Each structure stands twice: as C-alpha cells, then as structure tokens.
C-alpha cells in the first residue's frame, strides 16, 4: 500500500499510513519502509517529520544500512538543511558515486559553489570514478559561475579516463565553454560528438550569439536544420539574439516569422523580447510598438527594457520614459527602473528631476544594485566595486589608470559623461568614470600579468558606454586582448576594436 502511494506521488496519504503502521506494535519498519517515508518527507519538505524518522532509525538500529543513510541525506538536502545532509553524508562508510553526485549537486543547487567543487575534488581523490551525471553537474556549475579554468581541469580529467562522446556530459562541456566565452573550445568538443543533441547545437549557437559571432551562429543553425534536428524555442532565442547583436533586422524578422509558419512552434515571450530588441536597436520603434501590441501575452519587463535601450541609443527620450512607466507597473520596487529613468533625465540635463527620482528611491527604501566586476588571477578571485580602494594593490591600479588615461586622451579618447548621475563639474565626472569597477578589474589584470597575457573580466550589470569605449583604447595601448562579459553578452576587445562592432 505504501509503495502504491509513493508511485502515485501521494506523500500525505503515505505518511498517514506509515503513522498507522507505527501505532501497531506488531508492525516494525524495515530499511525499505523508512527509505520510502524519508522520500515522502522530502516530497512535502517536512523537515520535522524527517528528523522524527531519523530518530526512529537511530533507536532501532537501522542506521547501519547505506540505503537508509542515502535516503536520509537526500531528505535533509531536499528539505533545505544542507548542513545536516552533509553530516549524514560524512558518516556513511561505503559511499557510491550516486551518493557523491547527489551531495555535490545539493551544494550547487543551494548556491554553495565552493563547497560543491571542494567535494568534487575529494571524490576524485577517493578513487571512485565520477559518472556522466557528476561531470554534467560540475560543468554546469562552472558554466553558471564562469569558472572556465576549473572547467578545463574537469575536461582534462574526463579525457584521461575516457568519457563517452555520446553522453550528456559531452553536451555539458559544450555548454560550459560556450557560456564562458570560449567558442573555439566549444566548437572542438562539438565536432568530436558523433551525434550532437539539440542542447549541444543550441548551446553553441547561443555562445556564438553572445560573443558577437553572428555569422557562425546562423551558419550553425542552418547546419542544424540540414542535419534533421528539429529546433525548439530556446534555439530560436539564440538565433534571434545573433541577429539582434549584429543588426541583421530583416533576417531576424524572417527567422521570427518562420517560428510559426515554417517550424510549427508558438512564439514565446523570449522570442517577442528578442524581436522588440532587434527593432528598437535599429530605431524602428513603430514596428517594435506593433509587435508589442500584437503579442499573445502581456509584454514582459524584458520587452519594455528593450524599448528603453533603443530609446536611449537613438535619443528618443519620450519613448524611453513611456517604457519606464510601463516597467513601474510591472515591478514598482525594481531599482533598475528608477536608475534607468534617472539616466534618461541626466542625459538631458534635468538634474532637479534626477534628484526627485533618487529621493523617491530613498523614501521607498529601494537600493540600487551595486555594479561589481571580478577577475581571476592565479586561481584567486578579485572583486571590485566602483571607486574600490581597499585592494592590496590599489596604488598600482591607481597609477596605471592615471597614466593610461593620459595616453588614451592623446589617442583621441573623450570621456562620455552623459550618464553620470550627479550634477558636478565635468572634471569630477571624468574622475568618477575612471574608477568604474570594470576599469579597476582590467587595470588589475594588466598590472598582475606578463605583457601580452589575455585579460578576462566579468561584470554583474551591463557595461557602461564610457567603459566600453575606454577599454577599446586600453586594449590598443597595452597590446592586450581584453574580454569583458557583462550581464548581456561578451565583448572581445583587440587592437582598439570590439567584437560587437559598437552595436550593443
């Protein structure tokens, strides 16, 4: 009876039946019963019930069985008590790869990347061979946190032990390299797959799109179609993004309409957002507005944000303001909407209105998300906030920025102070811009590495116009390849040019 309730995903009935069983002195639970009741506790996330069963297991001597220990660890993990899950895990004597993989995965799900990676290192030292689920979980974590160096190490280990190119671990490798901006390695792994799955095709298409390689993305999509693989809605997000970042408006519209007409799929909110972004960037606001009015669903915050971006690019302040007002209705407490509105007013010199917006934020208790950038040097992560002065090598960073700022101006660099949100003297605005977080991270990368070393910086927000322009000059003067991955895409700077061709 209990097994029947478990199979039909009815945990509450199962737990009630278990309680009835416990009330009968003649009925004793065995390892299969308690393992099932722990699974039911996990399903309804009842930590109290799980702990109660844990006590029963200890009292009755069932804690000598590895199946029970595994179920206990799983219950604690799913009920949100990862510390107790790890405690149970550490007490297990014969831990199989499935148990290791589950515990590692719980850390990643809980946002504890370092603990998950540390446990993976322990697994590799234990002599137990990871399986494809283990590799896929670790590689996906590397992709999410853009830790390419660790991903490369995992790739090397997989190669040494001989991984299956048909497995989804291979697909996870393509995803990891694509999301970390290394499309060359992603393509190598992809070409080594005898029969790439849709996830691999899509990961590489999206990777090319985010790196400004629109031609490669669209060529790969055409190859996908020729292979007989059927694209899904995520694939088309990558295709439309490639068109958006390259300004291929007509081709993007052609792909957009083909989603329904040619491929029989429904347009999603993501598709609409991409095509609105495509049109807004090109200044075709009337068409973008028509798309929004024709949407089968309510416009998302991303659609309105795309209109704002287009309005700012082309100086259409009224349009941007209307889009911001629409965003206020969707997310009245989102600080990004307030900051965007303040930016728009700042570009027109309406400083009193900028002050009003900032005052409204303060009164509402809304705090702007701080922009921060980070860079990994010798396996150590260095994080920078705007104006950061606490770094141990700040004096070197400051000296480098001061010196290169002079060189940049000699080369023709003009600071873009339009989006400085304070009504101060022009000289102070330029000084504020010089210490943006991505400039600090780039400067630290250059002073910390030998000449010619490529620099890779990550930022949690969209990089600003001035930083984008400045890093082009820095790449040329320092003779460095500099990659900046912001919240939107990768920018690859080389010899004074960016892979986005200034269309972003």
Protein Blocks (a to p, Z undefined) as FASTA:
>chain_A
ZZmmmmnopaklmmmmmmmmmmpmklccdfklmmmmmmmmmmnopaklmmmmmmmmmmno
pmmpfklmmmmmmmmmmnopaklmmmmmmmpmbdcfklmmmmmmmmmmnopaklmmmmmm
mmmmnopacdfklmmmmmmmmmmnopaklmmmmmmmmmmnopafkbmklmmmmmmmmmno
paklmmmmmmmpmbacfklmmmmmmmmmmnopaklmmmmmmmmmmnopacdfklmmmmmm
mmmmnopmklmmmmmmmmmmmnopacdfklmmmmmmmmmmnopamlmmmmmmmpcbdcdf
klmmmmmmmmmmnopaklmmmmmmmmmmmmmmlmklmmmmmmmmmmnopaklmmmmmmmm
mmnopacddddddddeehiacdddehiakbfklmmmmmmmmmmmmmmmmnopacdfklpc
bdcdfklmmmmmmmgfklmmmmmmmmmpcehiacddddfbdcdfklmmmmmmmmmmnopa
cddddfkbccddeehiafklopZZ
